[in-house]
Amino acid sequence: MNLSFISGLKGIFKRPIYIIIIFSFISIWIGILLEREMIHNIILSNILIFFGALLIGFNIILFIFSFFKPFDKIRKIYFIIAIILALFVAIFFRESIFLPTFTLFYLISINVNLFFTAFFAFKVCMDTSNKVDDYLYKKKKLGKVLRVFEFILFGITYWLVGIFFVRFFTINITPFTQVAINILRIILWTNIFLIVIVILRFLFTKKFAAYITLFFLLAFFYVIYIIFDFLLGKLYGTESEAPFYVIASFFIDLILFFYIIGSIYDKVDFLKNRLKIFRADTIAIFLIIMKLYVQVSKVFDRADINDFLLFQEAGLFFIFIFFTLFFGIYYIFKHKHTDRKK
């Protein structure tokens, strides 16, 4: 994995305002999981809605500020004003934030989340496999042998893991497990197409993308994660009877969230030069607003929330496949190794 996002996170956590926002966001997120999976308390629901509306209002105001100045140049008095305005919104308009425009804004929020989550999940898989391959490439004497071994080892592992999950889903065929099997077929044909590209590139240029099988393996595990999210949503609705999976899913989402935010802040100068109006603060706060709105909306007991959640899993898979296919081809031709160690 490209660890440059860590430097971005370090930059974020040097700013007290981000520590407050992210800590508050994670606290609300955990509260929502507890309310949905364990407690089911109307008082807790109202508290979460209030603080969710407060944080969304505060972030929207900061989002507007970010168009004019970066946060480290905004005077403290403006943050205080933002808190007062957000408190007013949370007290008098908290339900108005979520209910009248729920479907429209929820769809916008969920699609923004899908796009960024799928892209950065793809990027984690690709960057990790590239890092491993680059490390082996730098071994001057054994580099070629190790990379061939890498290709074969992870290729066999991917094949065995794939067979295991195909057999797992075919033990008891249901409409839901049939969906899982169809998803595995799609990922298989996508990977076959990419491996053909790798072979053709090798034949014409003598350059070998040995990392591709490790990428297949990592991407496959992420697809399995999406499948189980989909199946649990279908079988148990908005509530999961697999608490360990809920916890694991939370940490996977949280790691991806930190990776996305860190990666954005690692490209502060690039964003400043290329996008001009949109600073790193603008994009980061916008993503937090989108993700926060999706999470807090889960508190509301609405009949269509399950359909949205299932749409999220299906959309995440197809967007991830899109990135795997098209950006996978791009990375195969773009990737260059650093010099070998002498």
Residue pairs with C-beta under 8 A, 6 or more apart in sequence:
1 124
1 127
1 128
1 131
2 123
2 127
2 130
2 131
4 263
4 266
5 258
5 259
5 262
5 263
5 266
6 262
7 262
7 266
8 261
8 262
8 263
8 264
8 265
8 266
8 267
8 268
9 258
9 261
9 262
9 265
11 265
11 266
11 268
12 18
12 22
12 261
12 262
12 265
12 284
13 19
15 71
15 72
17 62
17 71
17 79
18 71
18 284
21 55
21 58
21 59
21 62
21 285
21 288
22 261
22 288
24 51
24 55
25 55
25 288
25 291
25 292
26 254
28 48
28 51
28 52
28 55
28 292
28 295
28 296
29 250
29 254
29 295
30 250
31 44
31 47
31 48
32 48
32 295
32 296
32 298
32 299
33 246
33 250
34 44
35 41
35 44
35 45
35 48
35 299
36 238
36 239
36 298
36 299
37 239
37 240
37 243
37 246
45 299
48 296
48 299
49 94
49 95
49 98
49 296
49 299
49 300
50 90
50 91
50 94
51 90
52 94
52 292
52 295
52 296
52 299
53 89
53 90
53 93
53 94
53 97
53 98
53 296
54 86
54 87
54 89
54 90
54 94
55 86
55 292
56 86
56 97
56 289
56 292
56 293
56 296
57 85
57 86
57 87
57 89
57 90
57 97
58 82
58 83
58 86
59 285
59 288
59 289
59 292
60 86
60 289
61 82
61 85
61 86
62 71
62 79
62 82
62 281
62 285
63 282
63 285
63 286
63 289
65 71
65 74
65 78
65 82
66 279
66 281
66 282
66 285
67 277
67 279
67 282
70 279
70 281
71 281
89 97
98 293
98 296
98 297
98 300
99 300
102 297
102 300
102 302
103 304
105 293
106 293
106 294
106 297
106 308
107 308
108 290
109 289
109 290
109 291
109 293
109 294
109 297
110 294
110 308
110 311
110 312
110 315
111 315
112 286
112 287
112 290
113 290
113 291
113 294
113 312
114 312
114 315
114 316
114 319
115 319
116 260
116 287
117 253
117 256
117 260
117 316
118 316
118 319
118 320
118 322
118 323
119 319
119 323
120 256
120 259
120 260
120 263
121 222
121 256
121 320
122 219
122 320
122 323
122 324
122 327
123 263
124 218
124 256
124 259
125 215
125 218
125 219
125 222
126 215
126 327
126 328
126 331
128 214
128 218
129 211
129 212
129 214
129 215
129 218
130 211
130 331
130 335
132 150
132 211
132 214
133 147
133 150
133 209
133 210
133 211
133 214
133 337
134 337
134 338
136 143
136 146
136 147
136 150
136 210
137 143
137 147
137 337
137 338
137 340
138 337
138 338
138 339
138 340
138 341
139 146
139 340
139 341
140 340
140 341
140 342
143 340
147 208
147 210
148 210
150 210
150 211
150 213
150 214
151 208
151 210
151 212
151 213
152 213
153 213
154 213
154 214
154 216
154 217
155 213
155 216
157 213
157 217
158 213
158 216
158 217
158 220
161 217
161 220
161 221
162 184
162 188
162 220
165 184
165 224
166 181
166 184
169 177
169 180
169 181
169 184
170 177
170 181
176 230
176 231
176 234
176 235
177 231
179 230
180 227
180 230
180 231
183 223
183 226
183 227
183 317
184 223
184 227
186 321
187 219
187 220
187 223
187 321
187 324
190 321
190 324
190 325
191 216
191 219
193 325
194 212
194 216
194 324
194 325
194 328
194 329
194 332
195 212
197 329
197 332
198 208
198 209
198 212
198 332
201 207
201 209
201 332
201 333
202 208
202 209
209 332
209 335
211 335
212 332
215 328
219 320
219 324
222 320
223 317
223 320
225 249
225 252
226 313
226 316
226 317
226 320
227 317
228 245
229 249
229 313
230 310
230 313
230 314
230 317
232 240
232 242
232 245
233 306
233 309
233 310
233 313
234 310
237 306
238 298
238 305
238 306
238 309
240 246
257 291
260 287
261 284
261 287
261 288
264 271
264 280
264 283
264 284
264 287
265 280
265 284
267 280
268 279
268 280
271 278
271 279
271 280
271 283
272 279
272 280
297 305
298 305
298 309
